[in-house]
Every structure is written in structure tokens, then in C-alpha cells.
Amino acid sequence: MPFPVCPAATTASLALALVAFGTAAPAAATPYRLDLTHTTVHWEVVHRDTSTARGRFDTLAGRAAFEPGRRLEVEIRVDPASVSTGIRPFDTVLRGASLLAVREHPQAAFVSRRIDWAADGLSPAAVHGEITLKGRTQPLTLTAQRWRCGNNPLFGREVCGGDFSATLSRGAFGMGFASSMADDAVRLLVQVEAIRLEPGEDEGMPMPVPTAANSGSSR
């Protein structure tokens, strides 16, 4: 399927799929629609132990489902060719065969297999799974920095979301190019927000439209 473009961004890199299952009964989780204006994937890598190079992945798609303390399912797909650092020559190098190889590997995927729940028993503390990037699959754990569900007055619906971080080895994915210039460790920063769907709606439907009464409300 074609990747919808996030209205808040116009570029990015890394196709990623995330499906997370808790330990509870197999009852279906409540579906949510990803808010692509508040769902992002950024990365950081230390350059020559002097500074930090940063980039983002702007072209996203996905879905989500959640039952507090029981089950979490999230799928996020990112177009690797849409990597953006704000420096065009650097972006060209990142897309090339020595690094992301976007022509040969147009998608990557993260599939989570297990959830660690926080002390409150309701929020995810860590999402354990596997990331597939440049045709290789490795384990990866996304650690929650924060998580919250609550009513969003803009849409008049519940919104759940949080910030997650993880570290991967670029060498493990055949991206050891310029190892003397940049660290092997790459830090991922993933921001996710999703809007609860009403009965009968599905993830493929358009985003809920803010009501006139709430259009002036802050997010």
C-alpha cells in the first residue's frame, strides 16, 4: 500500500512494523487510529565523539489497538527513502547502498512479541520485539519514557500515546560504513499518539475531524 504523507513533515527513513501483545486473554483490543501529526521516528548517532548527528523518518503509516494492562498492538511503517537530516548530501549518503540501501530494501519492520507493564499495571513500560532493517532481523526493546491516555478536546475522543527509546547497532544490519567517523550505536526516539475509534470504524478511515466547538482548543 502507498505510504500516506504526514501533514507535519515531508521527508524520512526506516520501514517499521510494530505489533505488541500483552499476557492477557485473547479478547480483541480496542482499535485506535494513529495520529500521524504526532507520530514520529527520530534517530541519533555520535559523530567522532564530538557532536551528535540527528535525523528523522517523516513518511509514516500504521495502526494501533490497546487494552490497559492486557494487550497492546501497534504497527508503524516508515519509508526508508524519506530519511531527512536537513542536509541533502548527507541524506543522499544515508539512502545509498552502504547504509539504508533504500532501492533494495524499501521497508523495515519492528514486530513486538512481549510487553512489560509498569507498576500501575495499566501502562506499557517496555515493548520487546524484533526489528527488520536492510533485510536483517535483530531483537530490539523500546523503553517507555512516558505513556498516557485521556480525552483530547480537539477530537472529543480518547487519545493514547507516549515516547519510547531504543538503541541498535548499525553494524548488525550491515551498515558499518564510515565506522571511524560515527559510532556503531544508534539511538531511536519514537513518539506515538493514537485516537480511539468508534464502533464500526476501522483504521483505514480518514482521521476524525475536529468539531467547530473544539477547533480552538489546545492539543
C-alpha positions as CSV (number, residue, x, y, z in Angstrom):
1,M,0.0,0.0,0.0
2,P,1.3,3.5,-0.6
3,F,2.6,5.5,2.4
4,P,0.4,8.4,3.4
5,V,2.5,11.5,4.0
6,C,2.4,13.0,7.4
7,P,1.0,16.6,7.1
8,A,3.6,17.8,9.7
9,A,6.5,16.6,7.6
10,T,7.6,16.0,4.1
11,T,10.6,13.5,4.2
12,A,12.2,10.3,6.2
13,S,13.9,6.7,6.5
14,L,13.2,3.1,8.0
15,A,10.1,0.9,7.3
16,L,8.9,-0.4,10.6
17,A,6.1,-2.6,11.8
18,L,5.3,-3.0,15.5
19,V,2.8,-5.5,16.9
20,A,2.7,-5.8,20.7
21,F,0.9,-8.5,22.7
22,G,0.3,-8.5,26.4
23,T,-0.1,-11.6,28.6
24,A,-3.9,-11.4,28.9
25,A,-6.8,-13.3,27.3
26,P,-7.2,-13.2,23.5
27,A,-10.1,-10.8,23.6
28,A,-9.8,-8.2,20.8
29,A,-8.2,-4.9,21.9
30,T,-9.9,-1.6,21.2
31,P,-8.7,-0.2,17.8
32,Y,-7.1,3.2,17.6
33,R,-6.1,5.3,14.6
34,L,-2.5,6.7,14.5
35,D,-2.4,10.4,14.6
36,L,0.4,11.0,12.0
37,T,0.8,14.6,13.1
38,H,2.0,13.3,16.5
39,T,3.7,10.1,15.5
40,T,7.4,10.3,14.6
41,V,10.6,8.3,14.4
42,H,13.9,10.1,15.0
43,W,17.5,8.8,15.4
44,E,20.8,10.0,16.9
45,V,24.4,8.9,16.4
46,V,27.5,10.3,17.9
47,H,29.9,11.8,15.3
48,R,33.6,11.4,16.1
49,D,32.9,11.7,19.8
50,T,32.5,15.4,19.2
51,S,28.8,16.0,18.4
52,T,25.6,14.2,17.7
53,A,24.1,13.7,14.2
54,R,20.4,13.6,14.1
55,G,17.7,12.7,11.6
56,R,14.1,11.7,11.3
57,F,11.7,9.5,9.4
58,D,8.7,11.5,8.2
59,T,6.7,9.3,5.9
60,L,4.7,7.0,8.2
61,A,1.7,4.7,8.2
62,G,0.3,2.3,10.8
63,R,-2.4,1.2,13.2
64,A,-2.9,0.6,16.9
65,A,-5.0,-1.3,19.5
66,F,-4.9,-1.2,23.2
67,E,-6.4,-2.6,26.4
68,P,-4.8,-1.2,29.6
69,G,-2.7,-3.8,31.3
70,R,-3.8,-6.6,29.0
71,R,-2.9,-6.1,25.3
72,L,-1.1,-3.6,23.1
73,E,-0.8,-3.7,19.3
74,V,0.9,-1.0,17.3
75,E,2.0,-1.1,13.7
76,I,4.2,1.6,12.3
77,R,5.7,1.6,8.8
78,V,8.3,4.1,7.7
79,D,9.6,4.7,4.2
80,P,13.4,4.4,4.3
81,A,13.8,6.7,1.3
82,S,12.2,9.5,3.3
83,V,15.2,10.0,5.7
84,S,15.8,13.6,6.5
85,T,18.6,15.3,8.3
86,G,18.2,18.8,6.8
87,I,21.5,18.2,4.9
88,R,20.8,17.0,1.4
89,P,24.2,15.5,0.6
90,F,24.1,13.6,3.9
91,D,20.6,12.3,3.1
92,T,21.9,11.0,-0.2
93,V,24.7,9.1,1.5
94,L,22.2,7.6,4.0
95,R,19.9,6.4,1.2
96,G,22.8,4.7,-0.6
97,A,23.9,1.1,-0.8
98,S,26.4,1.4,2.1
99,L,23.8,2.4,4.6
100,L,20.0,2.2,4.2
101,A,20.1,0.8,0.6
102,V,16.6,2.1,0.0
103,R,16.2,0.7,-3.5
104,E,17.0,-2.8,-2.5
105,H,15.2,-2.6,0.9
106,P,12.2,-0.2,0.7
107,Q,10.8,-1.2,4.0
108,A,11.8,-2.3,7.5
109,A,9.7,-3.7,10.3
110,F,9.6,-3.9,14.1
111,V,7.3,-6.6,15.5
112,S,7.0,-6.7,19.2
113,R,6.4,-10.0,21.0
114,R,6.1,-9.2,24.6
115,I,5.1,-6.2,26.9
116,D,6.4,-5.3,30.3
117,W,3.7,-3.4,32.2
118,A,4.5,-0.5,34.5
119,A,3.9,-0.6,38.3
120,D,0.4,0.8,37.8
121,G,-0.5,-2.4,35.9
122,L,-2.0,-0.4,33.1
123,S,0.7,1.3,31.1
124,P,3.5,-0.2,29.0
125,A,7.0,0.0,30.5
126,A,8.8,-1.8,27.7
127,V,8.0,-3.3,24.3
128,H,10.2,-6.3,23.4
129,G,10.4,-7.5,19.8
130,E,12.3,-7.7,16.6
131,I,13.3,-5.1,14.1
132,T,13.9,-5.9,10.4
133,L,16.1,-3.4,8.7
134,K,18.0,-3.7,5.4
135,G,16.9,-7.3,5.2
136,R,18.2,-8.4,8.6
137,T,16.2,-9.1,11.8
138,Q,17.5,-8.4,15.3
139,P,15.9,-8.2,18.7
140,L,15.0,-4.7,19.9
141,T,13.4,-3.3,23.1
142,L,11.5,0.0,23.1
143,T,11.6,1.5,26.6
144,A,8.7,3.8,27.5
145,Q,9.7,7.3,28.7
146,R,6.0,8.2,29.3
147,W,2.6,6.9,28.4
148,R,-0.9,8.5,28.9
149,C,-4.4,8.0,27.8
150,G,-7.0,10.8,28.1
151,N,-9.7,12.8,26.3
152,N,-8.5,15.1,23.6
153,P,-10.9,18.1,23.4
154,L,-9.8,18.7,19.8
155,F,-11.5,15.5,18.6
156,G,-13.7,14.8,21.6
157,R,-12.2,11.3,21.8
158,E,-9.7,9.3,23.9
159,V,-6.1,9.6,22.7
160,C,-3.3,7.3,24.0
161,G,0.3,7.8,23.3
162,G,3.8,8.1,24.6
163,D,7.5,8.4,24.0
164,F,9.8,5.4,23.5
165,S,13.5,5.0,23.1
166,A,15.8,2.1,22.0
167,T,19.4,1.6,20.9
168,L,20.5,-0.6,18.0
169,S,23.8,-1.5,16.4
170,R,24.1,-0.3,12.8
171,G,26.8,-2.8,12.1
172,A,24.3,-5.6,12.9
173,F,22.4,-4.5,9.9
174,G,25.3,-4.3,7.5
175,M,25.6,-0.5,7.9
176,G,29.2,-0.3,9.2
177,F,30.2,2.3,6.6
178,A,32.3,5.2,8.0
179,S,32.7,3.5,11.3
180,S,35.7,5.7,12.1
181,M,33.5,8.8,11.7
182,A,30.4,7.7,13.6
183,D,29.5,5.4,16.4
184,D,28.0,2.0,15.9
185,A,25.2,2.7,18.4
186,V,22.2,4.4,17.0
187,R,19.5,5.7,19.4
188,L,15.9,5.6,18.2
189,L,13.3,8.0,19.6
190,V,9.7,7.0,18.8
191,Q,6.7,9.2,19.5
192,V,3.3,7.7,19.1
193,E,-0.3,9.1,19.5
194,A,-3.4,7.3,18.5
195,I,-7.1,8.2,18.5
196,R,-9.7,5.7,19.8
197,L,-12.1,4.6,17.0
198,E,-15.8,4.4,17.4
199,P,-17.7,1.1,16.9
200,G,-17.9,0.3,13.2
201,E,-14.9,2.5,12.3
202,D,-11.7,1.0,11.1
203,E,-8.0,2.1,10.8
204,G,-8.4,2.8,7.1
205,M,-11.0,5.6,7.6
206,P,-9.9,9.2,7.4
207,M,-8.8,11.0,10.6
208,P,-11.6,12.3,12.8
209,V,-12.4,15.9,12.0
210,P,-12.1,18.4,14.9
211,T,-15.5,19.8,15.8
212,A,-16.2,23.5,15.4
213,A,-16.8,23.8,19.1
214,N,-13.4,22.3,19.8
215,S,-11.4,23.7,17.0
216,G,-9.9,26.4,19.2
217,S,-8.9,24.0,21.9
218,S,-5.2,23.3,22.5
219,R,-3.7,19.8,22.0
